[in-house]
């Protein structure tokens, strides 16, 4: 199945991971909302951050679900909830919270699950920390420090390492290129997933400068590895395109600039959280990339060898890109239209769109029990 996190209404739609992408059920991911709000309103500092998240990164809305992964047996889904600064495991049979882990600081963000499905890594964006939890019990196995505002996490080398991309400050209006230095310490931190020791740091500022693109931000946003993990493709703040990074050679090798939408404002302060394009995925064969052109209102499939893009598929503020269960399609979340859209990797053309909840963002593959249509208690 595909789990679609509807960030603004605090639900997750569960849809088929192929075919007609029919919805099979909906899950309330904030069943404890009243209890959490009571805690927040009794703590002035927590309340200040809660309201701040709403007015900045939330665009005037609460952020109730950022990321989610199912447990290996499909009995529960683990969800990061930015406004509540926590991670919870919700029982898919009952809809109740099995465990809750409050992250350090005041906001939880992107997660990643290990290849064996046993560990989940979550970014605590205001404390510059990644927590690694046991996905079944919620027990913290360890943590490591990152650059400013840790964002995406990726397990590599069969789960041996965790790559974390810190994006720096993206919620202020200091977006002019000459003010890039105000955005903070942005870097890729690579940590051992067992000892949680930092094994390497990659500063893309140095690599971008060596590539001759001193003008680009070094805030690494969504990424996609090739199947052999030899090459990393990554988006950066304010840029309509992506870059290619040779991991072993430790250098940027190519850049792809994608078309601008003439209707998109060139006022960078109007772009959501410094994103122009936000969302990447790669087909299982490693031959095609799917790119969400968030502020340009399209998604497109790019041939990895030639870097030639296919048709620009119209989409309303697409925010994420995921591969379908059979690997044939790219599935993007249209946060501006409250739907997800499947695009054929082979043709680059739209297959179908299906409605979901309010402001879908992350879309993840997962499992539910056979015959599941929603919690019995819901």
N, C-alpha and C positions, 0 to 999 in steps of 0.2 A: 504494500500500500504506500501511498504518499501522504505524509502529514503536512498540512498547510497551516502555518501559524498566523492567525488573524490578530495582529498585534493590538489593535485599538479596541476590540470588543472582548478580548480574553478568551478566545476559543481556538480550537484546532479542528479543521475539517479533515476527515480521513477519506481519501478518494482512491479509486483504482489506479494502479501505477502504469496502466496502458489501456489499450482498447478505446472505450469512449470516456474514460476517466470519470466514471460516475461516482457520485458521493455515496459512501456507505454509512457514514455516521458523523456525529459532531461531539466534541468533548469540551466541557467547561474546564479551563485550566486555572481558574481562580475560584474554586469552590470555597476557599477560606478567605475570601475578599474582606468580609466584615471584620474578621479577627486581625488581619494584616493592617487594615486601615485604622483600627483602634490603636494598635501599637504605634503606628506612624504619627497619628494626631496627638499622642501623649508625649512624643519626643520632638522638641522644637527643631533639632538639627536634622533628624530624619524627615520631618515635614518639609523643611527648606529644600532638601535634595529632591524629595518626591515632587514638589511643585516645580522645581527647576527642570527636572527631567521632562515634565509635561510641556513646559513652555519652550524648551529648546529642542532636544533631539526628538521629542514626541510631537512637535509641530502643533502644540495645543491639545494633545491627547495623552492619556495615560498609556504606558508601554507595558502590556501585560504578558506578552509572549515574544521572545526574541528567537529562541532556538529550541529544538526538541529532537530527541532520539528515543526509539523504543528499546526496551530491554531485549536481550537475545531471544527469550522465549515469547515475546510479544504480549506479556501480561501487563506491562505498564509502560508509560511514556514519561521520560524525564524532560523537564521544561525549565529553561532559564527565564526569569520574569524581572525585567529591568526595574520597573517601578517599585517592586517589592524587594529588590536587592537579594534575590535568592534563587535557588534551584530546588524544584520539587519533583517527586515521583508520584504520578497519579495512576491509580489502579484502573485499568481499562474495563474491568467488570463492574466495579462499583462507582467509579468516578471520584473516589475519596483519595486524599493525600496519604501516601504510604510513609514518606519521609520528607523532611525539609532541611536544606542546608543554607543558612544565611552566609553570603559571601562577605569577604572583608570589604570595607568601604560601603558605598551607597548605590551601586548599580551593577547588575550582572549583564552579560552580553553574549557574544558568540560562543558556541561550544563545538566539541569534536568528540567522536567516540572511537575507541581503539578498534583495530581490525578484528580482535576476538570478541568485541562487544562488552568487555568487562569494565573498562574505565571510561569515564567521561571527563573531559577537560573543559573548564569554563573560565572565561575572562571576567575578572572583577575590575571594571574599567576605571573606577576612581581610586583604587589602591595600587594600580600597576602590578597586579598579581594574577597568575593563573592557578586555580585550584584543580587538583585531579582527584576525582571521587570514585569510589566503588559504585557502579551503576545500580547494583541490587540493593545495597544497604545505605548508600549515601555517606558512608564513612570517608573522611578525607585521607587519601593515601599519601599526599604530599603537595607541595606547591613550589612555584618559582617566580622570581621577579622579572619584570619586562620593562620595555620602554613606556612612554606615556600613553595612556588609554589603549590597553591591549584590546585587540579586535578578533580577527579570525585565528582559529587554531586548526592545525592539520597534523595527524599522526603519519609518520613516514617509516620506511625500512621495517615493514611488518609490525609496526607499533613500538619500535625501539626509541624513536625520537618524537618530540612534539615541536612543531614550528609555530611560533606565535608572531603575528604581525601587529605592531602597535601603530596607531594612526595619528596620535597626537590630538591636539585640541581642534575639534571640528564644529564647535557650537558657538563660535563668536563671529563677528563681522570683519575680522582682520584678514580679509581674503585677497587683498592685492598681492601680486607676486613678490613685491619687495618686502612684504611683511611675513613671508614664509617662515622666517626665523622665529617668529613668535609662537609657532604651532607646537613647540616642545621637542622632546627626545623621541624620534621615530626610528624604529629599527626592527629587524627580524631577530628574535631570540630563539635559539634552538636548544632544547633541554633534553636530557636523558629521561625517558618516561618511567624508569624504575628508581633511579637515585634522585631525580629532579634537580641534578646539577646542570648548570648552564655549560654547554659544550662549545657553543659558537655564537657569535653575533655578526649579522650582516647589516652594514650601514649602506642603504641604497643611495644615499646622497653621494658618496664617493664613486659608486658605480655609474650613477647617472651622469656625474660630471665627466668621468672618463669616457663615457659614450657621447659626450658633446651635447647633453641636454640639461644644462644647468638651469634651464627655465622650468623644468618639470618639478612638481612636488615629490618628496621622497616618502610620502605617506602611502604605504602599501595597503591596498584595499582587498577585495576578493581575489583569490588566486586559483590556479589550476595546474597541477603537476601532470606531466606525461606518465603513462602507465609504468615506465621503468624509473620514474622519479629523477631522470637526468636533467630535465628541463622544467623550469617554472615559468608560467605566464602570469602576469600580475597587472592589476589596474592601480592607478594612483589618483589622488584627489585632483579634481578640476580638469581631468584629461579625457577627451573622447577617443579612447583607444586603449591599447595595452602594450606591454613590453615582454620580451623573451629573455630569460636569464639562464645561462649555462651554469649548473650547480658545481660541477667539478672544476671548470675553468674560472669560476667565480667572476663572471663578467656578463654584462648585458650584450646580447648579440643582435637583436632586431627590435624594431618598433613598428607598430601598426596604428596608424591614425584612421579612425572611422569617420563617416560623414557627420556633419553637424546638421541639426534640424534648423532651418531658417527661422522657425517660430520660437526657438529657444532663446531666452534672454541671455545676453552676454554679461549681465550683472552677476558676478560670481557669488555675491551675498544671497542671491535668491535660490541657489542650488542647495538641495537638501543635504545637510551635514557634509558639505564640501564635495559631494559626489557629483560628477557629471555622468560617468558610467559606473554601475555598481552591480556586479553579478557575472560570474563566469563558470562554465563547466566544460568538460571534454568528453567526447564519446569514448566508449571502452577500447576502441581500436587505436586511439590517440591520433586520429587523422583530422578531426574537426573540433573547433572551439565554438561555443555558443556564448554570445555576449549580450548582456542587458544594457541597453543605452538609456539609462534611467531618465535623465533630464531631456534627452532627445526623443523620447517616446517611441522607441523601437527596440526590437531584438534582432540579431542576425547571426547566421552561422558562417564561420570563417574557416577556410581551408588552411590547415596548419603548415603545409609545405610551401604554398604560394603566398599565404596571408591575404588571399583575395576573398572579400566578403560576398555573401549571397544576397538574396532579396532582403530589403529592410522590412521586417514584419511589424506593422503598426501595433504598438502596445502602450498603455497608459501608465507611465511611471513604473516600468518594470524594475523590480528590486532585487531579484535573485534568479539564479539559473541552476537547475538540477537535471540529472539524467534520469529518464524513465526506467522502470524496472527491467524492460527488455533491451535497454540501451539504444533503442531506435530514435528516440525523441529527446529534445531539450524541453524542459518544462519551466516556464518563467512565471513569476508571480507579478500580476499587474496591480500594484498597490493603489493606483489611481482609479481602477475600474472594478475592484473587488472580484477578480477572477484570476484563474490561472490558464495559461495558453501553452499548448504543446506544438512544437515546431519540429519538422522532420529533419534529422541530421543529413540525410542523403540529398534532399532537394532544397533545403533551406526554407520550405514553405510551411505555412500554418496548417496544422491538422485539425485542431478544435480548441474551443475555449469553454470553461465551465465556471459557473458562479461559486464564490466562496464567501467568507465573512468580511468584516470591515478591516481594510488595510492589510492584506496578506503580505508577508515578508519572506521568512525562511520557509523553504520547502525541502523536506528530507524523506528519503526512503526508510521504511520501517515495516514492522509486522504487527498484526492483530490476531487474536484467536479466530479460528475458522467460524464463519457465520456471525461474526460480531457486527452489530449495527449501532452500538452506543452503549453507555453504561446502564445497567439495570436500575440503578438508583436515580438516573437522570431522566 
